[in-house]
Amino acid sequence: MSVLRNKNFLSVLWVLTISLLVIFFLIISSSYFNTKEINIFTAQCYEKNGEVKLEIHNNVTSNYSLECKK
């Protein structure tokens, strides 16, 4: 019996594929919203004539810390 015709193999393959797609979507979504938050914070800080201190801890997930110094 061929490996690709095995129902268990195909089921596991579908579960792994869908799981990878969900994980990819969550990482992209998190990165997108973190970037929007950084842009909003930066704009508000500059409006108050502050200086933005941004430290990105993880490039994949955009884990960061922000500080607005006057």
C-alpha positions in Angstrom: 0.0 0.0 0.0 1.3 3.4 -0.9 2.0 5.9 1.8 -0.1 8.6 0.2 -3.1 6.2 0.1 -3.0 5.5 3.8 -5.9 7.3 5.4 -4.0 7.9 8.7 -1.1 9.5 6.9 -3.4 11.8 4.9 -5.3 12.8 8.1 -2.1 13.7 9.9 -0.9 15.6 6.8 -4.1 17.7 6.7 -3.9 18.4 10.5 -0.2 19.5 10.2 -1.0 21.7 7.1 -3.9 23.4 8.8 -1.9 23.9 12.0 1.0 25.5 10.1 -1.4 27.8 8.3 -3.1 28.8 11.6 0.3 29.4 13.3 1.5 31.5 10.3 -1.7 33.5 10.3 -1.4 34.2 14.1 2.3 35.3 13.7 1.5 37.6 10.8 -1.6 39.1 12.6 0.4 39.7 15.8 3.2 41.4 13.8 0.7 43.6 11.9 -1.1 44.8 15.0 2.2 45.4 16.9 3.4 47.5 14.0 0.2 49.5 14.0 0.5 50.1 17.8 4.1 51.2 17.4 3.1 53.7 14.7 0.3 55.1 16.8 2.5 55.4 19.9 5.3 57.0 17.9 3.0 59.6 16.3 1.5 60.5 19.7 5.0 60.8 21.2 6.2 63.1 18.4 3.1 65.3 18.8 4.1 65.8 22.4 7.7 66.7 21.2 9.1 63.6 22.8 11.8 61.2 21.7 10.8 57.6 21.1 12.9 54.8 22.5 11.9 51.6 20.8 13.6 48.3 21.6 12.6 45.2 19.5 13.3 42.0 21.3 12.1 39.5 18.7 11.9 40.3 15.0 9.6 37.4 14.1 6.8 38.3 16.5 7.7 42.0 16.9 8.0 41.7 20.7 9.1 45.2 21.7 9.2 47.8 24.5 8.4 51.5 24.0 9.3 54.6 25.9 8.6 58.3 25.2 11.2 60.6 26.7 10.7 64.4 26.8 
